[in-house]
Amino acid sequence: MSYEKAMKHSNNPRKSKFYQPVLGMPFKEGERVESRHSMAIRIATSFNVRVSEIYIGSEFKQVSQEFNTEDEAVDYIRENDLELKHKHVRIYNNEGMHVSGW
């Protein structure tokens, strides 16, 4: 959907609840909104791996030490076959913000 079309729909009160702007898309001319992923990466000083068997209403438990980069955390996941052993594997930053994984 084009920017103009999205703005047309968002200004229509009957349809606006069905359309949400994409993160990073300008809401007004020159205005941008930072995504949660970008914010999590920007403020991170370290990363860790967390897993869960149940997605809804479940706490993700940390299973790794702190890593300096997200790539080191990904390597840890691959080396230990965590994606095969657990239903949900995620990478979090030191502040507890979800960085990547589903």
Buried (B, 14 or more C-beta within 10 A) or exposed (E): EEEEEBBEBBEEEEEEEEBEEEEEEEEEEEEEEEEEEEBBBEEBEBBBBBBBEEEEEEEBEEBBEBBEEBEBBBEBBEEBEBBEEBEBBBBBBEEEBBBBBE
